[in-house]
Amino acid sequence: MKKLKRIGLVFFFLLLWTAFIGYGFIDGFLLRPITNDKSPKSFLEASKEIIQNKSVGNLGFVLLENGRIAEEFYDSKGRAVDQNTMFPVASISKWVASFGVMKLVQDQKIDLDAPVEQYLTRWHLPESEFDNSGVTVRRLLSHSAGLVDDLGYAGFETKDSVQTLEASLTKAKDGPYSEGVARVGYQPGSQYMYSGASYALLQLLIEEVSGQSFQEYMKNEVFKPLGMTNSVFERQDPNNPRVAEVFQVDGSTRSMNWFTALAAAGLYTSTGDLSKFLAAHVNENPVLSKQTIAKMSEANSFINTIGIYGLGPHLYSQNKTNSLIIGHDGSGNDAINTAARIDLMSKSGIIFLETGNWNLASSIADEWLFWKAGIADYVVMQRNKSFLLSILGIGYLLIILASVFIIKRRKQAPN
């Protein structure tokens, strides 16, 4: 009977230790950042070790402190890149485009909570079992408008094959892995569902309300005022020395595609320009007021109770109160990966633009998120798995050895 109790006690402590390690893994307090030094230079140097093992193309990497560039690093297996080199940035386009939408809101030319249909003449949402009047600007910005397109735009290989914006909204030909139809498939406002077509619709909204092309509007109302001289929503000549070559995962290069859905995926920009864009979120700027920036940064769509999207930016702080980190990542098109994030509290940020790897930029940005704010994502957890398994095993061994030692001592003790 005593033997069974001892075995049961050992299993209890083993289970307790397993639960402790599991909780520390999920909560993040047992995970290690890539460097314990809190200086941007130290994080940059630690990141370079990861970059050396994964980069096959080109990259621009910037760290911001107090809203200014603190460290930067550039590398390329081909044509040299620097802070003025224009990279295609995929879905970061959405965050930048939201600045243009919110300018119209701030100027009282559109209402965040009005049905988007009231501003449109060139195209209209198809009828559905749901009330299309629930598709508002606010919900389009926060991916909660009920659209179920699941786009993912791949773009077009030739300029002649590019669809009109109206045709793309009706049925996008460059969405090979989705239905590609901008339609309402769930109750608007009831849940979060990422939607590329939402931003194609916002692109149309900007054109209808401003009377300008989307490209001209963004140039006049956002890029020029912010001094973003290397940013454009237009496909760039790949032979231009100011434009980054697009590397594939095998190290070869290819031409970039053309896009109809420019607001969703068509932006070219540089680390220097994105630094100005991020700084506009924490400093006075000539485009949007502090009040408007604050409104954009509030949670408007959720997964369970965790705020996921504001009015344009993704929210990374997971309801924690020691930071307010917003931004956006972009990926696709074999192989572009980009990330830009800014903490509105500390005014620190990261920009990573690269081609040639599917997830290098997002991985480094996730490492920064944990290093800066203690918020652990999948990348950080995976990197720490072997470390935590080692701690788990050492704990098991110590518990068993301690149990054996205690049993021997009791046996040796005089009755």
Secondary structure, 3 states (H helix, E strand, C coil): CHHHHHHHHHHHHHHHHHHHHHHHHHHCCCCCCCCCCCCHHHHHHHHHHHHHHHCCCEEEEEEEECCEEEEEEEEECCCCCCCCCEEECCCHHHHHHHHHHHHHHHCCCCCCCCEHHHHCCCCCCCCCCCCHHHCEHHHHHCCCCCECCCCCCCCECCHHHCCCHHHHHHCCCCCCCCCCCCCECCCCCCCCCCCHHHHHHHHHHHHHHHCCCHHHHHHHHHHHHHCCCCCECCCCCCCCCCECCEECCCCCEECCCECCCHHHHCCEECHHHHHHHHHCCCCCCCCCCHHHHHHHCCCCEEECCEEEECCCCEECCCCCCCCCEEEEEEEECCCEEEEEEEECCCCCEEEEEEECCCCHHHHHHHHHHHHHHCCCCHHHHHHHHHHHHHHHHHHHHHHHHHHHHHHHHHHHCCC
